[in-house]
Amino acid sequence: MIASSLATTAPNNTEPRGVAVNNNGRVLTTLPSSTMYAFDQAVGFEYDFSSSSSSSDLPQVLFGGVDIESKGMCAGPSGEFYIATGPVGTTLGGVSGSGALVRINASLTAVTGIATLSGAVVNSRDVATSPNGITLYYSVTNQNTVYRISESSLTN
């Protein structure tokens, strides 16, 4: 086991999360918090950390613990990460946060972009990037659709 959560509140604590490793050896996933609401938080760490690693290499909750659900994610060719946030989404997208697509920089220090789709509940499930990183492919289960969007369309 590498990282786990103490959350016990159903139903979200039983759902699989996305996980991705970039070309710099950084790992990103989300885990449910152990608060009353058990929303997901982004967690990052180095791929080769060990119990004797410095505390900065151990798994860390990112971005002040802001809620970011994940159902699927990938790392792009420049090391950046993309998260399909599922129906719960993220408050980073405001009222359109359900199913948002979130971009995080390669060093896991900032959310650098977000794209949202219209709809009350958007069940995004996975994301993939083209080899050159210019195009993203984004699946949405409850719309039976795969969207192709320009990476540059993600807003800060």
N, C-alpha and C positions, 0 to 999 in steps of 0.2 A: 504494500500500500504506500502511496506517495502522499496523498492529501485526502482528507475526508471532512465531512461536516457533522456537527452534533445536532442538526435540525431534526425534529421529530414530527413536525406539523404536516399532515397529509393535505392535499394530494401531491404538491410539488416536490416533496423530498424523494419521491419514488421515480421521478422522470429522469431519463438519461440526459446528460449535458454534452455540449460540444467540447472538443479539446483540439488544440493545434500547436505545432512546434514550428518556429521560423528558422531561417537559415543562419541566425545568430545564436541558436541554441536556447531561445527563450520559449517557455511553455505558457499557454493561456488556457484557462477553463473558467467555468463559473460553478459555484457551490451555493446551496441555500444557506442563509444566515440562520443562526440559532435564536433569533428574536421571535417575538410572538407571531409576526407575519411571515417569517421564513422566506423572504424574497431573496433572489439570487444576487450574488456579488461576484465581480471579476476577481480572479485569483491568478497570480503570475509567479513563475519561478524559473530558475535555470535548469536545463535538462539533466545536468550531471551533479545536482546538489546531493549532499549526504548529511547524515546526522551530525557530522563534525564540521560542516560548512559554517561560514560566518552567517550571522543572522540575516544579512542583506541578501543572501542566496536562497534562503528558505522560502517556502510559499508565503506570499503576502497578499492581503486584501488590497485591491487597487482602487484608486479614484475616490478615496474617502468612504468607501462602502456604498456608493450609489447603486441602486438596483439595476442590474443588467441580466436578464434571463438569457440563456442560450439553448438552442436546439441543435444548431450546427455551426461550425466555424471553419475557417481555413486561414492559412498564411499566404500572403502574396509574394511575388518574386523579389520584392525589395525588403521583405521582412515584416511588413505591416500585417495586421490581423483584421479579419472581417467576421462579424457575428450575426447570424440569423437569430433574432431574439424570441421567436415563437409568439404565441398568443398573449402571453403576459407582457412581453416587450420590456420597455425601459421608460422611466420618467424623463430621460434625456430627450425623447421625442415629443414631449408634451402630451396633449390629448390624442395625438396620432402615434403614440409610442408602441402600440400593439403591432408586433411583427416587424419592427424597425430593423434596418440593416445598419450596423455600427462599425466604424473603422477605428482601430487603435494603432498608434505608432509602433514601430519595431522594438523600441526600448521599453514598451509598456508603461510609459509615463503620461500619456494623454489620449483622450478621445479626440480624434482629428476629423471625424466626419460622420454624418448620419443621413440616411434616406428613409422616408416613410411612404407608405401606400395609404390611400383612403380606404376607409371601412372601419366599422366598430371593432371587429375582431379580425386580425390578420394573422393567420397561423403559418408564419414563415418557418421552414424546417431545415434548410441547408443553403450553403453559399459556396461557390467555387469561383476562381479567377482564371482568366485566360493566361497563357504562358508569358505574355508581355505585360500583364497587369492592367491593361487598358479597359477590359470588359469584365463585368461581374455577372454571374448567373445565380439566380436567387429563386428558390422554390417556395411556393405558397400552397399548402395542402388544401385549405378550404376554398380556394379559387381554382384548383386543378390546373395550376399555371406555373411555368418557369419563366421568369422575367430576365431579360438581358438589358443591363443598364451600363452606362459609361461610368467608370470609376471616378471621373471628374465631376459627376453629378452629385456626389455626396457632399453635403454642406457642413460647414463648421459650426 
